[in-house]
Structure formats: structure tokens, C-alpha cells
Amino acid sequence: MNAKSLCLGVVILCLIGSETASATVFPAEIQACISGGACSPLMPVQQTSTFTAYVYFDGGTQKFLLEYVLGHASNESTNQNTTQFSGSAWLSADAVYDLTQERHLFTLYLDRVTPTPTNLWVGDSDGLDVGLSLTTADLLAGSGFFHMGEMDGFFLEGELGTHGDFGPVVFDHSFVQCLDFTCEVGAELNLLNIDYVQVGSTAELAIDPTDQRTLLYSQFRDHSDPSWFRSQTYAVVPEPASASLLASALGLFGMWQCRRVRWCGKALRKAAPAPPAVDTDNSCFPDPKQKGGNA
């Protein structure tokens, strides 16, 4: 691929980005935030076949909204049957977290999953837009979990926090299904396609389209009564390594190139593009007389 065709391809991605965002059905809470003026419009900054990252502002806080297209391993299971999920799960994440804070909050949106998942949360009204928090160690590691129940005595493992709109039910957790000694609950969150890099006392988000993990989130409840068992899994189809590397390269190059070559977009929107007005470093259309180029 020569420099000219690569530049044109990148500019086309820049031009269609806003149209793609406007056509996407975002989580209801995000759409309401944008409509009400509290959130800025979303701008796509990275996309693969299973993952799209948007950047936006919620008040004065820069955030990322991450869409994960669900794969065939996504389902809700009971002791009697398994129902496959389709659609998308969404995760809202801050661009920067303050590491002097004990916990770092994410919001998981499941209202664009089909069919609608069963609400397993006692501490939330519908279980479709719930808070999940990670400790600093789990944030930098990219995953967290918790498992709570009674097995030869009470136990609580892991440090993933669960936060519903009804507040905590027990031990600061909102994701609790029953309070007797034969109940178990658990959940796991993986920060797919994003890494948090420590910079001083903060952690900054970096997109990683080469992430080969597939499980975004899972949760379950269990009980001595088998009819109470229910589990939910939200997973994506693994991205081929070659496609992920290409998406990463094009994404990084595209953001850099679109900042440097503003006139490319203007030229492409014209039926008969005129020569560029500014191209001081020949970055998009190299001078054939330089570096042995061919006319």
C-alpha cells in the first residue's frame, strides 16, 4: 500500500466516523445524558469487528464508552436450559483514574443485550446499568472478581466491587441474591482491549486492540435449591491477531495523520478534488521528484 492510498483510506475513516456514531444505538442512560446536555456527543476512536471505542465528556470528566459485540459464548444458563445472548454489552470507563483513591468505578450497560438478561441483583432495580469497581492493583492488572458464600463457614474472595442503585446490601455489595447460609454469588470483570498505565499518581487508559481475551463479564448465583441457580456470560469472538495488529496500526496512524493533514477531508468531499492547498512535508502526496518517486 503506497502513502497516497493509505492517507486517503485514513481520511475516509475520519469522515465516516461521526456518521457511524450517530447511527449506533447507545445505552439508554448514555443517550439520555447526551440529549440532556450533560454529556458531549461520542466520537469513535478505534474499531475492530468486535470492539468499538468512543470518547466523550460527562460533565468535566473525559470518558471512554466501549462497545463489545457479543459472540456465541454469551448466554444465560439455568439447570434446565441455556439461552444465547446477542447484541452488545457496553462499558463506560474514565480516561484517567486517580490512584490515591481506593476504588475506581466503571459502569456496565446490558440494556442492548437480546433477550433482556434476568436481573440477578438485589441491590439494583433492573441489573442493566450497574457499577463495578476495581482496586488499584486490579485496575492495573486489567481484571477483578469476587466470590461470596457459605462453605464450611462464610467466605469472601476477590475485591471486585458491585454497586447498584439501591445501594449496598451486605459487605458493601449490591450483587447479592439471598442471605441464608446456602447461597453463593460471584462475578468477574475483564477490561478487554484496554490497559491502564500508571503515570505518577494516576492511571491512564490505552487502547489495546490486540487483546486476545474473550470474557468481558460473568456473574452467577447458586443455592441449595437447584432451581435458584443462574449464570450469565458476556463474551466476544476473539479477533484474529493479524486483523487486530492492522486495526491498531491504522487507528494510531489515522489519529496522527488526520491531525496533520486537515485538507485531505476537504478535498475528498469535493466531486473533483483540487490539489491540496497545504502539503509542506509531502506526507499524503509525495513529490515524485523526491526520493526516487514515480510520476
Residue pairs with C-beta under 8 A, 6 or more apart in sequence:
3 283
3 284
3 285
3 286
4 284
4 285
4 286
6 253
7 257
7 261
7 264
7 283
7 284
7 285
8 264
8 268
8 284
9 250
10 250
10 253
10 254
10 257
10 258
10 264
11 257
11 258
11 261
11 264
11 265
11 268
12 268
13 250
13 254
14 254
14 258
14 265
15 265
15 268
15 269
17 43
17 44
18 43
20 44
20 47
21 41
21 42
21 43
21 44
21 54
24 52
24 67
25 112
26 34
26 42
26 65
26 90
26 112
27 65
27 90
27 109
27 111
27 112
27 129
28 111
28 129
29 107
29 109
29 111
29 129
30 39
30 42
30 65
30 90
30 92
30 109
33 39
33 58
34 40
34 41
34 42
34 56
38 58
38 59
39 56
39 57
39 58
39 59
40 56
40 57
41 56
42 54
42 55
42 56
42 65
43 54
43 55
43 56
44 52
44 53
44 54
45 53
45 54
45 55
45 207
45 251
45 255
46 52
46 53
46 193
46 207
46 209
46 247
46 251
47 53
47 247
47 251
48 193
48 209
48 239
48 243
48 244
48 247
49 69
49 237
49 239
49 243
50 68
50 69
50 71
50 236
50 237
50 239
51 66
51 67
51 68
51 69
51 192
51 193
51 209
51 236
51 239
52 66
52 67
53 64
53 65
53 66
53 67
53 193
53 194
53 207
54 64
54 65
54 66
54 67
55 62
55 63
55 64
55 65
55 95
56 62
56 63
56 64
56 65
57 63
61 94
61 95
62 94
62 95
62 96
63 92
63 93
63 94
63 95
64 92
64 93
64 94
64 95
64 194
64 205
65 90
65 91
65 92
66 90
66 91
66 92
66 93
66 192
66 193
66 194
67 88
67 89
67 90
68 88
68 89
68 90
68 91
68 192
68 216
68 234
68 236
69 88
69 236
69 237
70 85
70 86
70 87
70 88
70 89
70 113
70 234
70 235
70 236
71 214
71 235
71 236
71 237
72 84
72 237
73 214
73 215
73 233
73 235
74 84
74 85
74 86
74 89
74 113
74 233
74 234
74 235
75 82
75 83
75 84
75 85
75 232
75 233
76 82
76 83
76 85
76 117
76 118
76 230
76 231
76 232
76 233
77 83
77 230
77 231
77 232
77 233
78 227
78 229
78 230
79 226
79 227
79 229
83 115
85 113
85 114
85 115
85 117
85 232
85 233
85 234
86 113
86 114
87 112
87 113
87 114
88 112
88 113
89 108
89 109
89 110
89 112
89 113
89 216
89 217
89 234
90 108
90 109
90 110
90 112
91 106
91 107
91 108
91 109
91 191
91 216
92 106
92 107
92 109
93 106
93 191
93 194
93 205
94 104
94 105
94 205
95 204
95 205
96 202
96 203
96 204
96 205
97 104
97 139
97 196
97 202
97 203
98 201
98 202
99 136
99 198
99 201
99 202
99 203
100 201
102 135
102 136
103 133
103 134
103 135
103 161
104 133
104 134
104 135
104 136
104 139
104 203
105 131
105 132
105 133
105 161
105 163
106 131
106 132
106 133
106 134
106 189
107 129
107 130
107 131
107 132
108 129
108 130
108 131
108 132
108 189
108 217
109 128
109 129
110 117
110 127
110 128
110 129
110 130
110 234
111 128
111 129
113 234
116 128
117 127
117 128
117 232
118 127
118 230
118 232
119 125
119 126
119 127
119 128
120 127
120 175
120 177
120 185
120 219
120 220
120 221
120 230
120 232
121 127
121 130
121 162
121 164
121 174
121 175
121 176
122 164
122 166
122 169
122 174
122 175
122 176
122 177
123 162
123 163
123 164
123 165
123 166
123 167
123 168
123 169
123 173
123 174
123 175
123 176
124 130
124 164
124 165
124 166
124 174
124 175
125 164
125 165
125 166
127 164
130 162
130 163
130 164
130 174
130 175
131 161
131 162
131 163
131 164
131 174
132 144
132 160
132 161
132 162
132 163
132 187
132 189
132 217
133 160
133 161
133 162
133 163
134 144
134 159
134 160
134 161
134 189
135 144
135 159
136 203
138 144
138 159
138 160
139 191
139 196
139 203
140 196
140 198
140 203
142 190
142 191
142 194
142 195
142 196
143 188
143 189
143 190
143 191
144 158
144 159
144 160
144 188
144 189
145 157
145 158
145 160
145 186
145 187
145 188
145 189
146 156
146 157
146 158
146 159
146 160
146 161
146 162
146 173
146 186
146 187
147 155
147 156
147 157
147 158
147 184
147 185
147 186
148 155
148 156
148 157
148 171
148 173
148 176
148 184
148 185
148 186
149 155
149 183
149 184
149 185
149 186
149 222
150 180
150 181
150 182
150 183
150 184
151 184
156 171
158 186
160 187
160 188
160 189
161 172
161 173
162 173
162 174
162 175
162 187
163 174
164 174
164 175
166 174
167 174
168 174
169 176
169 179
170 176
170 179
175 185
175 187
175 219
176 185
177 183
177 185
177 221
177 223
177 228
178 221
178 223
178 228
182 223
182 224
182 225
183 221
183 222
183 223
183 228
184 220
184 221
184 222
184 223
185 219
185 220
185 221
185 222
186 219
186 220
187 217
187 218
187 219
187 220
188 215
188 217
188 218
188 219
189 216
189 217
190 213
190 215
190 216
190 217
192 211
192 213
192 214
192 215
192 216
192 236
193 207
193 208
193 209
193 211
194 205
194 206
194 207
194 208
194 211
195 205
195 206
195 208
196 203
196 204
196 205
196 206
197 203
197 204
197 206
207 248
207 251
208 248
209 239
209 244
209 247
209 248
209 251
210 239
210 241
210 244
210 245
210 248
211 244
212 238
212 239
212 241
212 244
214 235
214 236
214 237
214 238
215 233
215 234
215 235
216 234
216 235
216 236
217 233
217 234
218 231
218 232
218 233
218 234
219 231
219 232
220 229
220 230
220 231
220 232
221 228
221 229
221 230
221 231
222 228
222 229
223 229
239 247
257 283
257 284
258 264
258 265
260 283
261 279
261 283
261 284
262 278
263 276
263 277
263 278
263 279
264 276
264 284
267 273
267 274
267 276
276 284
276 285
279 285
282 290
286 293
287 293
288 294
288 295
